[in-house]
């Protein structure tokens, strides 16, 4: 799509008024003129338009800030430059390069999906939306982003930023179409250009990220300001998930070393905090509180996750085995091994403070 040029109108969908059609043309013209001069054009993942590179960046950007992804994207692609390289990699190597980025289920799904792409598509990332949606961890927005950003074809993307822009600017139309996710998807589909898709998708993403922010929208800088009804609280309900009160979880970990100084580690279960990573065994503090067993607190740290505050305590319990956390594998590892494993950086930091080199 040529920036600044509105797409053909065609026949308006049911319920779309003449005024809606006029606002659609104005929406596209203002949005794409703004994107040409104010949008982001130098992000690392914008320089590599291969579908695989776009896919990796979209998975990393889920529930993660752009600045955090900057630190991980290039090393990850340097180690796994192709789908086949990722598919053939050991899971520990994949998780080691993902450690610290969080939401580790994304890494597991990306790894599994890469193997499926090799098996089903000869290592080529599919062009069809249906084939992409069949891959683990790929939803409508991720699939749409790959189709539009890599293949420059029109496709619906409804990530948090895009959803917020559409819910605010098209608040009245959204109410008329049910004010639900399906109604927003119908609006997004109606707005798609006839050809291309890259500029349209990137412009919507950038406007939501840079200007139409959730908590402090910069309305004076918005190219749509004179035609936008504003960000009332009612429409914000569809711009993202409602925030829930934060909670704190106490995580008690067992520190056990053998005569060679190796640490007893377990692979954490595939769901939950640090899914699939190696870690110290988790113990139930009731184990020593109820039975009156002596224990030693080595170190303690408060750690903030996106959705949770962790009160991490590293202890030694004579006779404690640290079972019951759902781990799938146990092994003795040296401190030097930790850098080659998928291992929580916060726990690595705690161990390094206990055992400085």
C-alpha atoms as one frame of an Amber mdcrd trajectory, in Angstrom:
protein
   0.000   0.000   0.000   1.275   3.462  -0.838   1.471   5.540   2.371  -1.077
   8.347   2.366  -3.241   6.733  -0.290  -6.562   5.347   0.995  -7.615   1.886
  -0.136 -10.517   1.342  -2.532 -13.843   1.546  -0.783 -15.741  -1.330  -2.395
 -19.175  -2.135  -1.008 -19.537  -1.054   2.626 -20.217  -4.001   4.994 -23.601
  -4.241   6.661 -24.125  -1.496   9.226 -21.388   0.768   7.823 -22.653   4.287
   7.180 -21.577   6.820   4.578 -19.945   8.794   7.387 -17.970   5.680   8.418
 -16.665   5.351   4.858 -15.605   8.998   4.824 -13.812   8.577   8.166 -12.099
   5.455   6.828 -10.526   7.412   3.974  -9.464  10.164   6.381  -8.118   7.572
   8.852  -5.825   6.020   6.245  -4.600   9.332   4.866  -3.669  10.759   8.276
  -2.231   7.518   9.630   0.115   6.837   6.729   1.322  10.416   6.363   2.252
  10.343  10.038   4.001   6.986   9.674   6.240   8.224   6.877   7.777  10.919
   9.076   7.175   9.822  12.684   6.984   6.030  12.596   9.727   3.612  13.576
  11.873   2.591  10.615  15.110   1.458  12.258  14.181  -1.351  14.636  16.558
  -4.334  14.276  13.786  -6.637  13.068  12.744  -4.148  10.366  16.061  -4.638
   8.586  15.469  -8.337   7.987  12.140  -8.960   6.267  12.521 -12.722   6.046
   9.417 -14.432   7.381  11.521 -16.384   9.891  13.091 -13.207  11.304   9.702
 -11.486  11.530   8.291 -14.558  13.260  11.065 -14.613  15.880  10.649 -10.900
  16.597   6.865 -11.166  16.924   7.140 -14.035  19.415   9.753 -12.146  21.437
   7.657  -8.971  21.462   4.643 -10.712  22.980   4.175  -9.224  26.469   7.715
  -7.811  26.326   9.051  -4.293  25.756  10.916  -3.312  22.614  14.001  -2.392
  24.646  14.148  -5.845  26.240  13.798  -7.581  22.877  16.634  -5.481  21.397
  19.087  -7.290  23.689  17.957 -10.775  22.690  16.943 -10.607  19.052  20.338
 -10.375  17.344  22.156 -12.994  19.480  19.246 -15.381  18.948  19.274 -14.974
  15.161  23.068 -15.147  15.082  22.926 -18.540  16.804  19.866 -19.744  14.872
  19.947 -17.933  11.506  17.378 -20.221   9.851  14.313 -22.241  10.756  16.287
 -25.430  10.236  19.070 -24.283  12.579  16.501 -23.625  15.293  14.697 -26.901
  14.665  17.924 -28.903  14.991  19.076 -27.147  18.170  19.012 -28.712  21.618
  16.301 -27.251  23.827  18.829 -26.258  26.507  20.710 -24.126  23.966  17.483
 -22.419  22.896  16.446 -21.699  26.486  19.934 -20.461  27.391  19.625 -17.715
  24.756  16.077 -16.941  25.918  16.948 -16.803  29.634  15.917 -13.455  31.085
  13.368 -12.651  28.393  10.597 -14.352  30.355   7.417 -16.187  29.380   9.444
 -19.262  28.499   6.500 -21.102  27.004   7.068 -18.840  23.980  10.526 -20.331
  23.478   9.217 -23.890  23.818   6.462 -23.219  21.280   8.830 -21.474  18.859
  11.203 -24.430  19.014   8.387 -26.957  18.476   6.933 -24.870  15.649  10.311
 -24.660  13.891  10.480 -28.449  13.832   6.974 -28.595  12.362   7.894 -26.056
   9.680  10.841 -28.245   8.670   8.707 -31.386   8.755   5.628 -30.008   6.964
   6.936 -27.135   4.839  10.541 -28.015   4.059  11.895 -25.294   6.345   9.998
 -22.442   4.653   7.736 -20.326   6.837   4.224 -20.673   5.357   2.627 -17.807
   3.454  -0.934 -18.930   4.142  -2.630 -17.713   7.301  -4.223 -21.112   7.898
  -0.842 -22.866   7.869   0.649 -20.342  10.260  -2.269 -20.655  12.679  -1.658
 -24.417  12.821   1.745 -23.813  14.475   2.038 -23.839  18.297   2.218 -20.368
  19.807   0.997 -18.602  16.655  -2.315 -16.773  17.056  -4.215 -14.445  14.772
  -2.070 -11.368  15.445   1.257 -13.174  15.108   0.154 -14.891  11.908  -1.199
 -11.609  10.537   2.040  -9.829  11.376   4.094 -12.436   9.503   1.828 -12.254
   6.458   1.783  -8.448   6.366   5.308  -7.533   7.501   7.206 -10.326   5.725
   5.047 -10.964   2.661   3.517  -7.453   2.391  -0.004  -8.829   2.103  -3.049
  -7.403   3.925  -3.842  -9.327   7.103  -5.596  -8.555  10.382  -3.295  -7.817
  13.319  -4.877  -7.167  16.699  -2.043  -6.874  19.160  -2.528  -4.690  22.233
  -1.410  -1.486  20.528  -3.527  -1.953  17.400  -6.550  -2.976  19.446  -6.277
   0.193  21.518  -6.060   2.501  18.473  -9.080   0.923  16.813 -11.168   0.770
  19.989 -10.600   4.463  20.619 -10.918   5.934  17.137 -13.756   3.624  16.082
 -15.509   3.550  19.473 -18.962   4.339  18.034 -18.686   1.760  15.247 -17.388
  -0.775  17.751 -20.448  -0.260  19.947 -22.718  -0.696  16.940 -20.997  -3.971
  16.047 -21.290  -5.447  19.522 -18.299  -3.950  21.402 -16.555  -7.308  21.568
 -13.482  -8.952  20.089 -15.337 -10.167  17.030 -16.628  -6.669  16.315 -13.117
  -5.229  16.581 -11.787  -7.913  14.246 -14.499  -7.014  11.705 -13.440  -3.354
  11.856  -9.779  -4.300  11.432 -10.643  -6.430   8.412 -12.720  -3.625   6.862
  -9.758  -1.253   7.223  -7.303  -3.509   5.383  -5.813  -2.058   2.195  -6.571
  -3.695  -1.127  -2.872  -4.403  -1.755   0.153  -4.600   0.469  -0.049  -4.593
   4.212   3.366  -3.828   5.663   2.987  -0.042   5.957  -0.582  -0.344   7.237
   0.293  -2.846   9.976   3.463  -1.051  11.068   1.707   2.327  11.146  -1.040
   1.017  13.439   1.490  -0.692  15.717   3.638   2.427  15.944   0.768   4.799
  16.606  -0.387   2.635  19.503   3.119   2.217  20.914   4.359   5.793  20.540
   1.266   8.031  20.767  -1.996   6.251  21.577  -0.585   4.753  24.758  -2.732
   3.053  27.358  -2.123   5.222  30.419  -0.882   8.537  29.077  -1.902   8.966
  25.432  -0.183  11.895  23.719  -3.347  13.169  22.050  -1.857  16.534  20.918
   0.740  14.601  18.851  -1.790  12.222  17.308  -2.461  12.588  13.563  -6.062
  11.463  14.189  -6.750  13.927  17.017  -9.292  16.157  15.242 -11.403  13.181
  14.164 -10.959  10.925  17.206 -13.596  10.854  19.964 -10.767  10.484  22.477
  -9.797   7.706  24.864 -12.798   7.434  27.229 -12.620   4.712  29.846 -15.446
   2.783  28.180 -13.470   2.140  25.000 -10.294   1.377  26.923 -11.902  -1.843
  28.097 -11.193  -3.290  24.652  -7.700  -1.824  24.297  -6.083  -4.371  26.576
  -6.664  -6.715  29.445  -7.924  -5.220  32.671  -5.147  -4.919  35.226  -5.415
  -7.240  38.224  -3.910  -6.634  41.657  -0.350  -7.896  42.010   0.316 -10.777
  44.334   3.457 -12.098  46.011   4.593 -15.711  45.880   7.173 -17.143  48.267
   9.548 -19.419  46.366  11.768 -21.561  48.604  14.677 -23.218  46.807  17.009
 -25.898  48.130  20.772 -25.431  47.817  22.541 -28.770  47.763  26.195 -29.326
  46.649  28.177 -32.537  46.265  31.847 -33.107  47.151  32.916 -31.717  43.769
  31.021 -28.486  44.405  28.349 -29.247  41.845  24.810 -28.045  42.411  21.728
 -30.215  42.408  19.454 -28.812  39.698  16.042 -29.800  38.386  14.252 -28.989
  35.170  11.117 -27.099  36.087   7.722 -28.238  34.787   6.544 -27.105  31.327
   3.974 -24.724  32.834   4.322 -21.898  35.330   7.253 -19.745  36.432  10.489
 -20.387  34.468   8.774 -23.158  32.521  11.248 -25.796  31.333  14.329 -24.023
  32.748  16.898 -25.620  35.025  16.768 -24.325  38.595  17.446 -25.243  42.217
  14.834 -27.687  43.542  11.746 -26.039  44.965  10.647 -27.088  48.454   7.458
 -26.549  50.379   8.357 -24.446  53.447   5.768 -26.402  55.412   8.227 -29.306
  55.172  10.473 -27.793  57.832   7.978 -25.575  59.613   5.564 -28.409  60.371
   8.194 -30.988  61.364  10.441 -28.568  63.182  13.402 -29.367  60.940  16.352
 -27.005  61.142  17.132 -24.991  58.053  19.632 -22.372  57.016  18.707 -19.346
  54.967  21.596 -18.642  52.593  20.173 -15.654  50.759  16.873 -13.967  49.971
  15.806 -11.632  47.193  12.617  -9.942  46.031  12.164 -10.226  42.281   9.472
  -8.520  40.221   7.965 -10.348  37.258   5.460  -8.806  34.869   2.501 -10.368
  36.639   3.913 -11.416  40.000   6.316 -10.496  42.802   8.595 -13.323  43.905
  10.025 -13.599  47.415  12.909 -15.983  46.651  14.604 -17.786  49.547  17.566
 -20.135  49.079  17.861 -22.541  52.008  19.530 -25.732  53.146  17.421 -28.361
  54.918  19.168 -31.436  56.326  17.344 -34.410  54.876  15.265 -32.260  52.535
  15.005 -33.574  48.994  13.046 -30.786  47.361  10.566 -33.089  45.647   7.024
 -32.308  44.625   7.546 -29.277  42.391   6.687 -31.206  39.216  10.213 -31.136
  37.771  10.895 -33.594  34.989  14.653 -34.233  35.420  17.424 -33.928  38.034
  21.147 -33.511  37.496  24.326 -32.289  39.196  25.813 -29.264  37.417  28.821
 -27.047  38.037  28.523 -23.273  38.360  30.259 -22.981  34.992  27.487 -25.032
  33.385  24.819 -22.466  34.251  25.738 -20.147  31.384  25.128 -22.961  28.886
  21.708 -23.860  30.278  18.344 -22.226  30.311  18.606 -20.910  33.869  16.806
 -17.992  35.599  19.216 -15.016  35.622  18.006 -13.901  39.061  18.921 -17.282
  40.568  22.267 -17.242  38.777  22.954 -13.830  40.322  22.078 -15.118  43.795
  24.422 -18.086  43.392  27.241 -15.902  42.083  26.913 -13.710  45.176  27.135
 -16.816  47.369  30.032 -18.377  45.449  32.106 -15.577  43.852  34.713 -16.771
  41.377
